[in-house]
């Protein structure tokens, strides 16, 4: 059950980031609506809580599972790229490049989760 909550939140998080990126490129006012700003934080919080719950219930050690370390490092990179990509004060070219890079990092994170390998789909 926790795994499905985690997977659903990951999909919602990706979809939300994808849409906010596109809407941000066109400077649409919909991004200023209060719930549009709040919902991603709720989804990402549930995503993080479900990840921690899975670690606990599956008795997974981050130190013993290198693929988990890879996911965490990639998550930090994804967040950093996402922050830059969604900032309106950043030049559009930089925002597009960081947005696309963040999307690729997200795909890598999913590939690591699926394959349980640091190399993800490249393994």
Secondary structure, DSSP 8 states (H G I E B T S, - for coil): -HHHHHHHHHHHHHHHHHHHHHHHHTT-GGGGSHHHHHHHHHHHHHHHHHHHHHHHHTT--TTT-HHHHHHHHHHHHHHHHHHHHT-TTS-HHHHHHHHHHHHHHHHHHHHHHHHTSTTGGG-
